Amino acid sequence: MIKKILLWKEQMRNKKLKCKLESIKTKLITEKQRNRFLRKVLASVSKENGILRDGWVTDYCDNCNKQVTILWDSEQDGISAFCPFCGGKLALCDSCTGPCDYDYGTDKCKADR
């Protein structure tokens, strides 16, 4: 009689554990699918970010106190641009690759010469 009761308790415990295991498997499958989807989204966002980042330059205009983002090729157009809001001169120093040799007298640097 005791053996039957112990066997029954063990079977009930096994049944509960199987249910928990099935629920964990279901959650794991769901998370794997979500992970695959998020990887695809991340890849597409990274691709869009790379496309948008190419050629866009962000700088701060000292004249109108605004942050300006413009499409600019610093190799072809130099590192001086003009603010689209106030027309003030922007020095795109973040695009410069060498040491700074800005000449305050002529308002130029080596990249503009």
ZAVOSE-786344 format. One record per atom (N, C-alpha, C): residue number from 1; residue in one letter; chain; atom name; x negated, y, z negated. Coordinates in Angstrom, 3 decimals. Atoms other than C-alpha are relative to their C-alpha. Layout:
N
@i: NUM, aa: A, ch: A, at: CA, east: X, north: Y, up: Z
...
END
This chain:
113
@i: 1, aa: M, ch: A, at: N, east: -0.807, north: -1.184, up: 0.000
@i: 1, aa: M, ch: A, at: CA, east: 0.000, north: 0.000, up: 0.000
@i: 1, aa: M, ch: A, at: C, east: -0.866, north: 1.270, up: 0.000
@i: 2, aa: I, ch: A, at: N, east: 0.903, north: -1.145, up: 0.066
@i: 2, aa: I, ch: A, at: CA, east: -2.795, north: 2.436, up: -0.900
@i: 2, aa: I, ch: A, at: C, east: -0.728, north: 0.163, up: 1.330
@i: 3, aa: K, ch: A, at: N, east: 0.678, north: -0.057, up: -1.300
@i: 3, aa: K, ch: A, at: CA, east: -4.565, north: 1.549, up: 2.341
@i: 3, aa: K, ch: A, at: C, east: 0.897, north: 0.653, up: 1.037
@i: 4, aa: K, ch: A, at: N, east: -0.926, north: -0.591, up: -0.958
@i: 4, aa: K, ch: A, at: CA, east: -1.461, north: 2.473, up: 4.335
@i: 4, aa: K, ch: A, at: C, east: 0.139, north: 1.499, up: -0.221
@i: 5, aa: I, ch: A, at: N, east: -0.114, north: -1.438, up: 0.315
@i: 5, aa: I, ch: A, at: CA, east: -1.155, north: 5.811, up: 2.543
@i: 5, aa: I, ch: A, at: C, east: -1.270, north: 0.723, up: 0.441
@i: 6, aa: L, ch: A, at: N, east: 1.270, north: -0.618, up: -0.410
@i: 6, aa: L, ch: A, at: CA, east: -4.850, north: 6.598, up: 3.101
@i: 6, aa: L, ch: A, at: C, east: -0.125, north: 0.047, up: 1.524
@i: 7, aa: L, ch: A, at: N, east: 0.027, north: 0.029, up: -1.463
@i: 7, aa: L, ch: A, at: CA, east: -4.568, north: 5.547, up: 6.742
@i: 7, aa: L, ch: A, at: C, east: 0.931, north: 1.071, up: 0.581
@i: 8, aa: W, ch: A, at: N, east: -0.971, north: -1.000, up: -0.457
@i: 8, aa: W, ch: A, at: CA, east: -1.501, north: 7.740, up: 7.197
@i: 8, aa: W, ch: A, at: C, east: -0.560, north: 1.414, up: -0.185
@i: 9, aa: K, ch: A, at: N, east: 0.614, north: -1.318, up: 0.255
@i: 9, aa: K, ch: A, at: CA, east: -3.294, north: 10.745, up: 5.594
@i: 9, aa: K, ch: A, at: C, east: -1.107, north: 0.284, up: 1.008
@i: 10, aa: E, ch: A, at: N, east: 1.094, north: -0.166, up: -0.969
@i: 10, aa: E, ch: A, at: CA, east: -6.289, north: 10.194, up: 7.854
@i: 10, aa: E, ch: A, at: C, east: 0.551, north: 0.277, up: 1.397
@i: 11, aa: Q, ch: A, at: N, east: -0.636, north: -0.229, up: -1.311
@i: 11, aa: Q, ch: A, at: CA, east: -4.045, north: 10.008, up: 10.922
@i: 11, aa: Q, ch: A, at: C, east: 0.568, north: 1.424, up: 0.086
@i: 12, aa: M, ch: A, at: N, east: -0.542, north: -1.364, up: 0.026
@i: 12, aa: M, ch: A, at: CA, east: -2.330, north: 13.274, up: 9.919
@i: 12, aa: M, ch: A, at: C, east: -1.124, north: 1.036, up: 0.113
@i: 13, aa: R, ch: A, at: N, east: 1.151, north: -0.907, up: -0.061
@i: 13, aa: R, ch: A, at: CA, east: -5.688, north: 14.946, up: 9.388
@i: 13, aa: R, ch: A, at: C, east: -0.566, north: 0.023, up: 1.431
@i: 14, aa: N, ch: A, at: N, east: 0.478, north: 0.087, up: -1.391
@i: 14, aa: N, ch: A, at: CA, east: -6.835, north: 13.707, up: 12.827
@i: 14, aa: N, ch: A, at: C, east: 0.923, north: 0.745, up: 0.948
@i: 15, aa: K, ch: A, at: N, east: -0.979, north: -0.672, up: -0.852
@i: 15, aa: K, ch: A, at: CA, east: -3.640, north: 14.997, up: 14.415
@i: 15, aa: K, ch: A, at: C, east: -0.157, north: 1.522, up: -0.090
@i: 16, aa: K, ch: A, at: N, east: 0.198, north: -1.442, up: 0.201
@i: 16, aa: K, ch: A, at: CA, east: -4.180, north: 18.482, up: 12.900
@i: 16, aa: K, ch: A, at: C, east: -1.290, north: 0.468, up: 0.672
@i: 17, aa: L, ch: A, at: N, east: 1.282, north: -0.367, up: -0.614
@i: 17, aa: L, ch: A, at: CA, east: -7.794, north: 18.518, up: 14.029
@i: 17, aa: L, ch: A, at: C, east: 0.082, north: -0.016, up: 1.522
@i: 18, aa: K, ch: A, at: N, east: -0.183, north: 0.040, up: -1.453
@i: 18, aa: K, ch: A, at: CA, east: -6.790, north: 17.498, up: 17.570
@i: 18, aa: K, ch: A, at: C, east: 0.751, north: 1.223, up: 0.485
@i: 19, aa: C, ch: A, at: N, east: -0.749, north: -1.212, up: -0.373
@i: 19, aa: C, ch: A, at: CA, east: -4.275, north: 20.353, up: 17.685
@i: 19, aa: C, ch: A, at: C, east: -0.906, north: 1.228, up: -0.026
@i: 20, aa: K, ch: A, at: N, east: 0.941, north: -1.124, up: 0.089
@i: 20, aa: K, ch: A, at: CA, east: -6.933, north: 22.804, up: 16.517
@i: 20, aa: K, ch: A, at: C, east: -0.987, north: -0.031, up: 1.163
@i: 21, aa: L, ch: A, at: N, east: 0.953, north: 0.142, up: -1.095
@i: 21, aa: L, ch: A, at: CA, east: -9.359, north: 21.444, up: 19.083
@i: 21, aa: L, ch: A, at: C, east: 0.632, north: 0.404, up: 1.330
@i: 22, aa: E, ch: A, at: N, east: -0.692, north: -0.372, up: -1.240
@i: 22, aa: E, ch: A, at: CA, east: -6.807, north: 21.815, up: 21.894
@i: 22, aa: E, ch: A, at: C, east: 0.194, north: 1.509, up: 0.075
@i: 23, aa: S, ch: A, at: N, east: -0.179, north: -1.457, up: 0.002
@i: 23, aa: S, ch: A, at: CA, east: -6.090, north: 25.386, up: 20.848
@i: 23, aa: S, ch: A, at: C, east: -1.327, north: 0.709, up: 0.278
@i: 24, aa: I, ch: A, at: N, east: 1.321, north: -0.594, up: -0.242
@i: 24, aa: I, ch: A, at: CA, east: -9.821, north: 26.181, up: 20.803
@i: 24, aa: I, ch: A, at: C, east: -0.403, north: -0.190, up: 1.460
@i: 25, aa: K, ch: A, at: N, east: 0.310, north: 0.244, up: -1.420
@i: 25, aa: K, ch: A, at: CA, east: -10.262, north: 24.591, up: 24.254
@i: 25, aa: K, ch: A, at: C, east: 0.766, north: 0.965, up: 0.887
@i: 26, aa: T, ch: A, at: N, east: -0.814, north: -0.930, up: -0.779
@i: 26, aa: T, ch: A, at: CA, east: -7.394, north: 26.702, up: 25.609
@i: 26, aa: T, ch: A, at: C, east: -0.570, north: 1.415, up: -0.083
@i: 27, aa: K, ch: A, at: N, east: 0.581, north: -1.336, up: 0.172
@i: 27, aa: K, ch: A, at: CA, east: -8.927, north: 29.878, up: 24.150
@i: 27, aa: K, ch: A, at: C, east: -1.318, north: 0.112, up: 0.761
@i: 28, aa: L, ch: A, at: N, east: 1.281, north: -0.007, up: -0.698
@i: 28, aa: L, ch: A, at: CA, east: -12.329, north: 28.938, up: 25.574
@i: 28, aa: L, ch: A, at: C, east: 0.195, north: 0.136, up: 1.507
@i: 29, aa: I, ch: A, at: N, east: -0.282, north: -0.087, up: -1.440
@i: 29, aa: I, ch: A, at: CA, east: -10.897, north: 28.424, up: 29.065
@i: 29, aa: I, ch: A, at: C, east: 0.465, north: 1.407, up: 0.354
@i: 30, aa: T, ch: A, at: N, east: -0.487, north: -1.354, up: -0.233
@i: 30, aa: T, ch: A, at: CA, east: -9.072, north: 31.757, up: 28.822
@i: 30, aa: T, ch: A, at: C, east: -1.148, north: 1.005, up: -0.032
@i: 31, aa: E, ch: A, at: N, east: 1.136, north: -0.913, up: 0.109
@i: 31, aa: E, ch: A, at: CA, east: -12.237, north: 33.530, up: 27.691
@i: 31, aa: E, ch: A, at: C, east: -0.968, north: -0.151, up: 1.170
@i: 32, aa: K, ch: A, at: N, east: 0.865, north: 0.216, up: -1.169
@i: 32, aa: K, ch: A, at: CA, east: -14.268, north: 31.955, up: 30.508
@i: 32, aa: K, ch: A, at: C, east: 0.577, north: 0.691, up: 1.224
@i: 33, aa: Q, ch: A, at: N, east: -0.647, north: -0.658, up: -1.132
@i: 33, aa: Q, ch: A, at: CA, east: -11.724, north: 33.174, up: 33.059
@i: 33, aa: Q, ch: A, at: C, east: -0.118, north: 1.517, up: -0.132
@i: 34, aa: R, ch: A, at: N, east: 0.117, north: -1.443, up: 0.235
@i: 34, aa: R, ch: A, at: CA, east: -11.739, north: 36.637, up: 31.486
@i: 34, aa: R, ch: A, at: C, east: -1.431, north: 0.468, up: 0.252
@i: 35, aa: N, ch: A, at: N, east: 1.402, north: -0.324, up: -0.198
@i: 35, aa: N, ch: A, at: CA, east: -15.541, north: 36.627, up: 31.501
@i: 35, aa: N, ch: A, at: C, east: -0.341, north: 0.064, up: 1.490
@i: 36, aa: R, ch: A, at: N, east: 0.229, north: -0.018, up: -1.451
@i: 36, aa: R, ch: A, at: CA, east: -15.609, north: 35.740, up: 35.224
@i: 36, aa: R, ch: A, at: C, east: 0.576, north: 1.266, up: 0.622
@i: 37, aa: F, ch: A, at: N, east: -0.647, north: -1.199, up: -0.527
@i: 37, aa: F, ch: A, at: CA, east: -13.158, north: 38.541, up: 35.974
@i: 37, aa: F, ch: A, at: C, east: -0.799, north: 1.248, up: -0.367
@i: 38, aa: L, ch: A, at: N, east: 0.764, north: -1.174, up: 0.425
@i: 38, aa: L, ch: A, at: CA, east: -15.154, north: 41.063, up: 33.929
@i: 38, aa: L, ch: A, at: C, east: -1.344, north: 0.103, up: 0.711
@i: 39, aa: R, ch: A, at: N, east: 1.253, north: -0.044, up: -0.764
@i: 39, aa: R, ch: A, at: CA, east: -18.377, north: 40.061, up: 35.707
@i: 39, aa: R, ch: A, at: C, east: 0.230, north: 0.559, up: 1.394
@i: 40, aa: K, ch: A, at: N, east: -0.319, north: -0.534, up: -1.330
@i: 40, aa: K, ch: A, at: CA, east: -16.712, north: 40.756, up: 39.057
@i: 40, aa: K, ch: A, at: C, east: 0.255, north: 1.496, up: -0.065
@i: 41, aa: V, ch: A, at: N, east: -0.277, north: -1.428, up: 0.161
@i: 41, aa: V, ch: A, at: CA, east: -15.449, north: 44.116, up: 37.816
@i: 41, aa: V, ch: A, at: C, east: -1.295, north: 0.768, up: -0.241
@i: 42, aa: L, ch: A, at: N, east: 1.278, north: -0.652, up: 0.284
@i: 42, aa: L, ch: A, at: CA, east: -18.887, north: 44.990, up: 36.444
@i: 42, aa: L, ch: A, at: C, east: -0.852, north: 0.121, up: 1.259
@i: 43, aa: A, ch: A, at: N, east: 0.778, north: -0.047, up: -1.241
@i: 43, aa: A, ch: A, at: CA, east: -20.534, north: 44.126, up: 39.766
@i: 43, aa: A, ch: A, at: C, east: 0.540, north: 1.078, up: 0.932
@i: 44, aa: S, ch: A, at: N, east: -0.559, north: -1.012, up: -0.896
@i: 44, aa: S, ch: A, at: CA, east: -18.117, north: 46.314, up: 41.722
@i: 44, aa: S, ch: A, at: C, east: -0.231, north: 1.405, up: -0.542
@i: 45, aa: V, ch: A, at: N, east: 0.240, north: -1.316, up: 0.594
@i: 45, aa: V, ch: A, at: CA, east: -18.485, north: 49.208, up: 39.261
@i: 45, aa: V, ch: A, at: C, east: -1.470, north: 0.389, up: 0.141
@i: 46, aa: S, ch: A, at: N, east: 1.431, north: -0.284, up: -0.166
@i: 46, aa: S, ch: A, at: CA, east: -22.280, north: 48.919, up: 39.382
@i: 46, aa: S, ch: A, at: C, east: -0.313, north: 0.409, up: 1.433
@i: 47, aa: K, ch: A, at: N, east: 0.205, north: -0.343, up: -1.405
@i: 47, aa: K, ch: A, at: CA, east: -22.159, north: 49.018, up: 43.168
@i: 47, aa: K, ch: A, at: C, east: 0.510, north: 1.411, up: 0.284
@i: 48, aa: E, ch: A, at: N, east: -0.543, north: -1.347, up: -0.191
@i: 48, aa: E, ch: A, at: CA, east: -19.912, north: 52.106, up: 43.133
@i: 48, aa: E, ch: A, at: C, east: -0.880, north: 1.038, up: -0.674
@i: 49, aa: N, ch: A, at: N, east: 0.875, north: -0.919, up: 0.711
@i: 49, aa: N, ch: A, at: CA, east: -22.191, north: 53.745, up: 40.559
@i: 49, aa: N, ch: A, at: C, east: -1.268, north: 0.270, up: 0.801
@i: 50, aa: G, ch: A, at: N, east: 1.195, north: -0.179, up: -0.828
@i: 50, aa: G, ch: A, at: CA, east: -25.220, north: 53.152, up: 42.786
@i: 50, aa: G, ch: A, at: C, east: 0.274, north: 0.870, up: 1.210
@i: 51, aa: I, ch: A, at: N, east: -0.362, north: -0.821, up: -1.159
@i: 51, aa: I, ch: A, at: CA, east: -23.421, north: 54.655, up: 45.773
@i: 51, aa: I, ch: A, at: C, east: 0.185, north: 1.451, up: -0.416
@i: 52, aa: L, ch: A, at: N, east: -0.240, north: -1.368, up: 0.458
@i: 52, aa: L, ch: A, at: CA, east: -22.318, north: 57.691, up: 43.773
@i: 52, aa: L, ch: A, at: C, east: -1.264, north: 0.679, up: -0.500
@i: 53, aa: R, ch: A, at: N, east: 1.190, north: -0.594, up: 0.584
@i: 53, aa: R, ch: A, at: CA, east: -25.665, north: 58.180, up: 42.082
@i: 53, aa: R, ch: A, at: C, east: -0.984, north: 0.483, up: 1.065
@i: 54, aa: D, ch: A, at: N, east: 0.932, north: -0.389, up: -1.051
@i: 54, aa: D, ch: A, at: CA, east: -27.655, north: 58.368, up: 45.338
@i: 54, aa: D, ch: A, at: C, east: 0.314, north: 1.397, up: 0.512
@i: 55, aa: G, ch: A, at: N, east: -0.133, north: -1.335, up: -0.550
@i: 55, aa: G, ch: A, at: CA, east: -28.124, north: 62.010, up: 46.188
@i: 55, aa: G, ch: A, at: C, east: 0.718, north: 0.986, up: -0.900
@i: 56, aa: W, ch: A, at: N, east: -0.687, north: -0.929, up: 0.896
@i: 56, aa: W, ch: A, at: CA, east: -26.124, north: 63.510, up: 43.318
@i: 56, aa: W, ch: A, at: C, east: -0.978, north: 0.489, up: -1.054
@i: 57, aa: V, ch: A, at: N, east: 0.892, north: -0.625, up: 0.973
@i: 57, aa: V, ch: A, at: CA, east: -28.003, north: 65.945, up: 41.104
@i: 57, aa: V, ch: A, at: C, east: 0.851, north: 0.818, up: -0.961
@i: 58, aa: T, ch: A, at: N, east: -0.723, north: -0.762, up: 1.021
@i: 58, aa: T, ch: A, at: CA, east: -26.698, north: 67.390, up: 37.845
@i: 58, aa: T, ch: A, at: C, east: -0.987, north: 0.918, up: -0.692
@i: 59, aa: D, ch: A, at: N, east: 0.846, north: -0.977, up: 0.667
@i: 59, aa: D, ch: A, at: CA, east: -28.143, north: 70.553, up: 36.363
@i: 59, aa: D, ch: A, at: C, east: 0.881, north: 1.005, up: -0.725
@i: 60, aa: Y, ch: A, at: N, east: -0.712, north: -0.997, up: 0.783
@i: 60, aa: Y, ch: A, at: CA, east: -27.145, north: 73.327, up: 33.981
@i: 60, aa: Y, ch: A, at: C, east: -0.316, north: 1.378, up: 0.570
@i: 61, aa: C, ch: A, at: N, east: 0.196, north: -1.354, up: -0.530
@i: 61, aa: C, ch: A, at: CA, east: -26.613, north: 76.837, up: 35.370
@i: 61, aa: C, ch: A, at: C, east: -0.125, north: 0.971, up: -1.168
@i: 62, aa: D, ch: A, at: N, east: 0.222, north: -0.962, up: 1.077
@i: 62, aa: D, ch: A, at: CA, east: -28.081, north: 79.477, up: 33.066
@i: 62, aa: D, ch: A, at: C, east: 0.841, north: 1.257, up: 0.160
@i: 63, aa: N, ch: A, at: N, east: -0.750, north: -1.234, up: -0.238
@i: 63, aa: N, ch: A, at: CA, east: -26.075, north: 82.266, up: 34.697
@i: 63, aa: N, ch: A, at: C, east: 1.456, north: -0.105, up: -0.455
@i: 64, aa: C, ch: A, at: N, east: -1.424, north: 0.130, up: 0.341
@i: 64, aa: C, ch: A, at: CA, east: -22.513, north: 80.950, up: 34.256
@i: 64, aa: C, ch: A, at: C, east: 0.251, north: -1.023, up: -1.104
@i: 65, aa: N, ch: A, at: N, east: -0.091, north: 0.966, up: 1.102
@i: 65, aa: N, ch: A, at: CA, east: -23.237, north: 78.368, up: 31.512
@i: 65, aa: N, ch: A, at: C, east: 0.904, north: -1.185, up: 0.322
@i: 66, aa: K, ch: A, at: N, east: -0.775, north: 1.168, up: -0.406
@i: 66, aa: K, ch: A, at: CA, east: -21.706, north: 75.462, up: 33.440
@i: 66, aa: K, ch: A, at: C, east: -0.942, north: -1.102, up: 0.455
@i: 67, aa: Q, ch: A, at: N, east: 0.749, north: 1.140, up: -0.522
@i: 67, aa: Q, ch: A, at: CA, east: -22.941, north: 71.993, up: 34.246
@i: 67, aa: Q, ch: A, at: C, east: 0.443, north: -0.213, up: 1.435
@i: 68, aa: V, ch: A, at: N, east: -0.273, north: 0.080, up: -1.429
@i: 68, aa: V, ch: A, at: CA, east: -23.183, north: 71.637, up: 38.019
@i: 68, aa: V, ch: A, at: C, east: -0.497, north: -1.335, up: 0.540
@i: 69, aa: T, ch: A, at: N, east: 0.388, north: 1.236, up: -0.666
@i: 69, aa: T, ch: A, at: CA, east: -23.207, north: 68.362, up: 39.954
@i: 69, aa: T, ch: A, at: C, east: 0.198, north: 0.203, up: 1.495
@i: 70, aa: I, ch: A, at: N, east: -0.068, north: -0.226, up: -1.446
@i: 70, aa: I, ch: A, at: CA, east: -24.018, north: 68.657, up: 43.648
@i: 70, aa: I, ch: A, at: C, east: -0.691, north: -1.146, up: 0.736
@i: 71, aa: L, ch: A, at: N, east: 0.656, north: 0.978, up: -0.860
@i: 71, aa: L, ch: A, at: CA, east: -24.965, north: 66.346, up: 46.475
@i: 71, aa: L, ch: A, at: C, east: -1.212, north: 0.685, up: 0.607
@i: 72, aa: W, ch: A, at: N, east: 1.219, north: -0.706, up: -0.368
@i: 72, aa: W, ch: A, at: CA, east: -28.601, north: 67.225, up: 47.139
@i: 72, aa: W, ch: A, at: C, east: -1.115, north: -0.993, up: 0.264
@i: 73, aa: D, ch: A, at: N, east: 1.172, north: 0.807, up: -0.310
@i: 73, aa: D, ch: A, at: CA, east: -31.603, north: 65.626, up: 48.808
@i: 73, aa: D, ch: A, at: C, east: -1.217, north: 0.844, up: -0.318
@i: 74, aa: S, ch: A, at: N, east: 1.092, north: -0.859, up: 0.451
@i: 74, aa: S, ch: A, at: CA, east: -34.535, north: 67.093, up: 46.900
@i: 74, aa: S, ch: A, at: C, east: -1.247, north: -0.148, up: 0.863
@i: 75, aa: E, ch: A, at: N, east: 1.168, north: 0.152, up: -0.872
@i: 75, aa: E, ch: A, at: CA, east: -37.152, north: 65.646, up: 49.279
@i: 75, aa: E, ch: A, at: C, east: 0.146, north: 0.852, up: 1.254
@i: 76, aa: Q, ch: A, at: N, east: -0.224, north: -0.756, up: -1.234
@i: 76, aa: Q, ch: A, at: CA, east: -35.592, north: 67.307, up: 52.305
@i: 76, aa: Q, ch: A, at: C, east: 0.303, north: 1.468, up: -0.276
@i: 77, aa: D, ch: A, at: N, east: -0.483, north: -1.355, up: 0.250
@i: 77, aa: D, ch: A, at: CA, east: -34.002, north: 70.416, up: 50.746
@i: 77, aa: D, ch: A, at: C, east: -0.785, north: 0.759, up: -1.061
@i: 78, aa: G, ch: A, at: N, east: 0.749, north: -0.657, up: 1.061
@i: 78, aa: G, ch: A, at: CA, east: -36.497, north: 71.188, up: 47.980
@i: 78, aa: G, ch: A, at: C, east: 0.715, north: -0.143, up: -1.328
@i: 79, aa: I, ch: A, at: N, east: -0.617, north: 0.136, up: 1.310
@i: 79, aa: I, ch: A, at: CA, east: -35.724, north: 71.563, up: 44.304
@i: 79, aa: I, ch: A, at: C, east: 0.690, north: 1.274, up: -0.457
@i: 80, aa: S, ch: A, at: N, east: -0.752, north: -1.201, up: 0.330
@i: 80, aa: S, ch: A, at: CA, east: -34.074, north: 74.980, up: 44.409
@i: 80, aa: S, ch: A, at: C, east: 1.330, north: -0.040, up: 0.734
@i: 81, aa: A, ch: A, at: N, east: -1.342, north: -0.036, up: -0.576
@i: 81, aa: A, ch: A, at: CA, east: -30.336, north: 75.194, up: 44.966
@i: 81, aa: A, ch: A, at: C, east: 0.734, north: 1.184, up: -0.618
@i: 82, aa: F, ch: A, at: N, east: -0.790, north: -1.096, up: 0.533
@i: 82, aa: F, ch: A, at: CA, east: -27.599, north: 77.702, up: 44.258
@i: 82, aa: F, ch: A, at: C, east: 1.288, north: -0.539, up: -0.612
@i: 83, aa: C, ch: A, at: N, east: -1.181, north: 0.425, up: 0.737
@i: 83, aa: C, ch: A, at: CA, east: -24.726, north: 77.334, up: 41.805
@i: 83, aa: C, ch: A, at: C, east: 1.248, north: 0.266, up: 0.849
@i: 84, aa: P, ch: A, at: N, east: -1.212, north: -0.217, up: -0.782
@i: 84, aa: P, ch: A, at: CA, east: -21.383, north: 76.834, up: 43.601
@i: 84, aa: P, ch: A, at: C, east: 1.020, north: 0.881, up: -0.720
@i: 85, aa: F, ch: A, at: N, east: -0.946, north: -0.806, up: 0.762
@i: 85, aa: F, ch: A, at: CA, east: -19.586, north: 78.751, up: 40.820
@i: 85, aa: F, ch: A, at: C, east: -0.361, north: 1.479, up: 0.016
@i: 86, aa: C, ch: A, at: N, east: 0.392, north: -1.414, up: 0.109
@i: 86, aa: C, ch: A, at: CA, east: -21.622, north: 81.942, up: 40.440
@i: 86, aa: C, ch: A, at: C, east: -1.027, north: 0.429, up: 1.050
@i: 87, aa: G, ch: A, at: N, east: 1.002, north: -0.326, up: -1.004
@i: 87, aa: G, ch: A, at: CA, east: -24.256, north: 81.768, up: 43.211
@i: 87, aa: G, ch: A, at: C, east: -1.395, north: 0.166, up: -0.566
@i: 88, aa: G, ch: A, at: N, east: 1.313, north: -0.118, up: 0.628
@i: 88, aa: G, ch: A, at: CA, east: -27.137, north: 81.829, up: 40.725
@i: 88, aa: G, ch: A, at: C, east: -0.919, north: -1.130, up: 0.433
@i: 89, aa: K, ch: A, at: N, east: 0.986, north: 0.985, up: -0.432
@i: 89, aa: K, ch: A, at: CA, east: -30.342, north: 79.946, up: 41.436
@i: 89, aa: K, ch: A, at: C, east: -0.115, north: -1.125, up: -1.018
@i: 90, aa: L, ch: A, at: N, east: 0.197, north: 1.181, up: 0.830
@i: 90, aa: L, ch: A, at: CA, east: -30.653, north: 76.405, up: 40.094
@i: 90, aa: L, ch: A, at: C, east: -1.374, north: -0.574, up: 0.303
@i: 91, aa: A, ch: A, at: N, east: 1.283, north: 0.683, up: -0.176
@i: 91, aa: A, ch: A, at: CA, east: -34.095, north: 74.913, up: 39.560
@i: 91, aa: A, ch: A, at: C, east: 0.234, north: -1.457, up: -0.385
@i: 92, aa: L, ch: A, at: N, east: -0.282, north: 1.411, up: 0.232
@i: 92, aa: L, ch: A, at: CA, east: -33.589, north: 71.163, up: 39.912
@i: 92, aa: L, ch: A, at: C, east: -1.277, north: -0.715, up: -0.440
@i: 93, aa: C, ch: A, at: N, east: 1.290, north: 0.496, up: 0.485
@i: 93, aa: C, ch: A, at: CA, east: -36.662, north: 70.335, up: 37.842
@i: 93, aa: C, ch: A, at: C, east: 0.017, north: -1.493, up: -0.304
@i: 94, aa: D, ch: A, at: N, east: -0.059, north: 1.436, up: 0.268
@i: 94, aa: D, ch: A, at: CA, east: -35.406, north: 66.828, up: 36.979
@i: 94, aa: D, ch: A, at: C, east: -0.322, north: -0.806, up: 1.250
@i: 95, aa: S, ch: A, at: N, east: 0.292, north: 0.694, up: -1.252
@i: 95, aa: S, ch: A, at: CA, east: -35.857, north: 65.941, up: 40.653
@i: 95, aa: S, ch: A, at: C, east: -1.474, north: 0.068, up: 0.374
@i: 96, aa: C, ch: A, at: N, east: 1.416, north: -0.172, up: -0.296
@i: 96, aa: C, ch: A, at: CA, east: -39.501, north: 67.006, up: 40.653
@i: 96, aa: C, ch: A, at: C, east: -0.776, north: -1.219, up: -0.479
@i: 97, aa: T, ch: A, at: N, east: 0.741, north: 1.215, up: 0.340
@i: 97, aa: T, ch: A, at: CA, east: -42.012, north: 64.163, up: 40.604
@i: 97, aa: T, ch: A, at: C, east: -1.366, north: 0.278, up: -0.615
@i: 98, aa: G, ch: A, at: N, east: 1.349, north: -0.278, up: 0.496
@i: 98, aa: G, ch: A, at: CA, east: -45.255, north: 65.898, up: 39.639
@i: 98, aa: G, ch: A, at: C, east: 0.021, north: 0.885, up: -1.224
@i: 99, aa: P, ch: A, at: N, east: 0.072, north: -0.915, up: 1.134
@i: 99, aa: P, ch: A, at: CA, east: -46.500, north: 68.125, up: 36.857
@i: 99, aa: P, ch: A, at: C, east: 0.554, north: 1.371, up: 0.396
@i: 100, aa: C, ch: A, at: N, east: -0.647, north: -1.281, up: -0.281
@i: 100, aa: C, ch: A, at: CA, east: -44.720, north: 71.466, up: 36.579
@i: 100, aa: C, ch: A, at: C, east: -1.060, north: 1.076, up: 0.265
@i: 101, aa: D, ch: A, at: N, east: 0.882, north: -1.129, up: -0.308
@i: 101, aa: D, ch: A, at: CA, east: -46.557, north: 74.328, up: 38.297
@i: 101, aa: D, ch: A, at: C, east: 0.841, north: 1.186, up: 0.459
@i: 102, aa: Y, ch: A, at: N, east: -0.911, north: -1.093, up: -0.338
@i: 102, aa: Y, ch: A, at: CA, east: -43.714, north: 76.849, up: 38.405
@i: 102, aa: Y, ch: A, at: C, east: -0.704, north: 1.334, up: -0.186
@i: 103, aa: D, ch: A, at: N, east: 0.602, north: -1.326, up: 0.034
@i: 103, aa: D, ch: A, at: CA, east: -44.935, north: 80.393, up: 39.191
@i: 103, aa: D, ch: A, at: C, east: 1.114, north: 1.024, up: -0.231
@i: 104, aa: Y, ch: A, at: N, east: -1.057, north: -0.954, up: 0.345
@i: 104, aa: Y, ch: A, at: CA, east: -42.763, north: 82.977, up: 37.437
@i: 104, aa: Y, ch: A, at: C, east: -0.060, north: 1.261, up: 0.851
@i: 105, aa: G, ch: A, at: N, east: 0.133, north: -1.205, up: -0.830
@i: 105, aa: G, ch: A, at: CA, east: -44.124, north: 85.790, up: 39.614
@i: 105, aa: G, ch: A, at: C, east: 0.685, north: -0.149, up: 1.352
@i: 106, aa: T, ch: A, at: N, east: -0.606, north: 0.229, up: -1.329
@i: 106, aa: T, ch: A, at: CA, east: -43.063, north: 84.286, up: 42.953
@i: 106, aa: T, ch: A, at: C, east: 1.313, north: -0.770, up: -0.094
@i: 107, aa: D, ch: A, at: N, east: -1.213, north: 0.778, up: 0.226
@i: 107, aa: D, ch: A, at: CA, east: -40.188, north: 82.239, up: 41.448
@i: 107, aa: D, ch: A, at: C, east: 0.022, north: -1.253, up: 0.871
@i: 108, aa: K, ch: A, at: N, east: 0.107, north: 1.230, up: -0.804
@i: 108, aa: K, ch: A, at: CA, east: -41.446, north: 79.121, up: 43.245
@i: 108, aa: K, ch: A, at: C, east: -0.890, north: -0.988, up: -0.715
@i: 109, aa: C, ch: A, at: N, east: 0.912, north: 1.028, up: 0.494
@i: 109, aa: C, ch: A, at: CA, east: -43.119, north: 75.850, up: 42.464
@i: 109, aa: C, ch: A, at: C, east: -0.519, north: -0.771, up: 1.217
@i: 110, aa: K, ch: A, at: N, east: 0.648, north: 0.703, up: -1.109
@i: 110, aa: K, ch: A, at: CA, east: -45.145, north: 73.388, up: 44.545
@i: 110, aa: K, ch: A, at: C, east: 1.010, north: -0.689, up: 0.911
@i: 111, aa: A, ch: A, at: N, east: -0.983, north: 0.715, up: -0.819
@i: 111, aa: A, ch: A, at: CA, east: -42.012, north: 71.550, up: 45.747
@i: 111, aa: A, ch: A, at: C, east: 0.710, north: 0.952, up: 0.958
@i: 112, aa: D, ch: A, at: N, east: -0.663, north: -0.976, up: -0.860
@i: 112, aa: D, ch: A, at: CA, east: -40.576, north: 74.771, up: 47.253
@i: 112, aa: D, ch: A, at: C, east: -0.944, north: 0.620, up: 1.025
@i: 113, aa: R, ch: A, at: N, east: 0.943, north: -0.689, up: -0.895
@i: 113, aa: R, ch: A, at: CA, east: -43.756, north: 75.925, up: 48.984
@i: 113, aa: R, ch: A, at: C, east: -0.109, north: -0.650, up: 1.336
END
